[in-house]
Amino acid sequence: MEYLADSHKDRQQLKKELNALETTVGDSMPYVGGKNPCAWDAAIAPRVYLARIGCKTLTQWDFAEEFPNIKAYLHRWMGRSSWRNTASWDEESIADDLRPKMK
């Protein structure tokens, strides 16, 4: 949960990791694995989604606004039927789950 801390160092570390993903995904390579999703995407996308929701709701920092390729990447994932059929979390439930872990 270090990425949700207020510490400048932790936020900079998260930004470094997000920058790596930002430069990997984009128009020519919509997924980490290329044109089609792979196991890496299935592992990364939910974590990035949870990190975004956690940062947005608990620290009022929506990092996707700074990383347009990541925002588009999450949008592509959330538009997939596999995501819609399995993701049953709402933002408040995620925040409620993260709050005790922050202490």
C-alpha positions as CSV (number, residue, x, y, z in Angstrom):
1,M,0.0,0.0,0.0
2,E,3.0,2.3,-0.2
3,Y,1.7,3.9,-3.3
4,L,-1.2,5.3,-1.3
5,A,1.0,6.9,1.3
6,D,1.4,10.7,1.4
7,S,5.2,10.4,1.3
8,H,6.8,12.1,-1.7
9,K,9.2,9.2,-2.1
10,D,6.4,6.6,-2.4
11,R,4.5,8.7,-4.9
12,Q,7.6,9.2,-7.0
13,Q,8.2,5.4,-7.0
14,L,4.7,4.8,-8.2
15,K,5.1,7.4,-10.9
16,K,8.2,5.6,-12.0
17,E,6.4,2.3,-12.3
18,L,3.4,4.0,-14.1
19,N,5.7,5.7,-16.5
20,A,7.1,2.3,-17.5
21,L,3.6,1.1,-18.2
22,E,2.7,4.4,-19.9
23,T,5.6,3.9,-22.4
24,T,4.7,0.3,-23.0
25,V,1.0,0.6,-23.9
26,G,-0.4,3.0,-26.5
27,D,-2.0,3.1,-29.9
28,S,0.4,0.8,-31.6
29,M,0.6,-1.6,-28.6
30,P,-2.7,-1.5,-26.8
31,Y,-1.8,-4.3,-24.3
32,V,1.4,-5.2,-22.6
33,G,1.6,-8.3,-24.7
34,G,1.0,-6.4,-28.0
35,K,-2.2,-6.2,-30.0
36,N,-4.0,-8.8,-27.9
37,P,-4.1,-9.2,-24.1
38,C,-1.9,-11.8,-22.5
39,A,-1.3,-13.2,-19.0
40,W,0.7,-10.1,-18.0
41,D,-2.2,-7.9,-18.8
42,A,-4.6,-10.1,-16.8
43,A,-2.2,-9.7,-13.8
44,I,-1.4,-6.0,-14.3
45,A,-4.8,-4.4,-15.2
46,P,-6.7,-5.2,-12.0
47,R,-3.8,-4.0,-9.9
48,V,-3.5,-0.8,-11.8
49,Y,-7.3,-0.3,-11.5
50,L,-7.2,-0.9,-7.8
51,A,-4.3,1.5,-7.4
52,R,-6.1,4.1,-9.4
53,I,-9.3,3.8,-7.4
54,G,-7.3,3.8,-4.1
55,C,-5.3,6.9,-5.0
56,K,-8.3,8.7,-6.4
57,T,-10.6,8.0,-3.4
58,L,-8.1,8.1,-0.5
59,T,-5.6,10.7,-1.6
60,Q,-7.6,12.7,-4.3
61,W,-4.9,11.9,-6.9
62,D,-6.2,10.3,-10.1
63,F,-2.9,9.3,-11.7
64,A,-4.6,8.3,-14.9
65,E,-5.1,12.0,-15.7
66,E,-1.3,12.2,-15.9
67,F,-0.9,9.0,-17.9
68,P,-3.2,9.0,-20.8
69,N,-2.0,5.7,-22.2
70,I,-2.8,4.0,-18.9
71,K,-6.2,5.7,-18.8
72,A,-6.9,4.3,-22.3
73,Y,-5.5,0.9,-21.3
74,L,-7.8,0.7,-18.3
75,H,-10.7,1.8,-20.5
76,R,-9.9,-1.0,-23.0
77,W,-9.9,-3.5,-20.2
78,M,-13.0,-2.3,-18.5
79,G,-14.8,-2.5,-21.9
80,R,-14.0,-6.2,-22.3
81,S,-16.9,-8.6,-21.5
82,S,-14.5,-10.7,-19.4
83,W,-14.0,-7.6,-17.1
84,R,-17.6,-6.7,-17.0
85,N,-18.6,-10.2,-16.2
86,T,-16.1,-10.6,-13.3
87,A,-15.4,-7.2,-11.8
88,S,-18.1,-6.6,-9.2
89,W,-16.4,-3.9,-7.2
90,D,-17.5,-0.3,-6.8
91,E,-15.2,2.5,-5.9
92,E,-16.5,2.9,-2.3
93,S,-16.1,-0.8,-1.6
94,I,-12.5,-0.7,-2.8
95,A,-11.8,2.4,-0.6
96,D,-13.5,0.7,2.4
97,D,-11.3,-2.3,1.9
98,L,-8.1,-0.2,1.6
99,R,-8.7,2.2,4.6
100,P,-7.8,-0.3,7.4
101,K,-4.7,-1.4,5.4
102,M,-3.5,2.2,5.3
103,K,-3.2,2.4,9.1
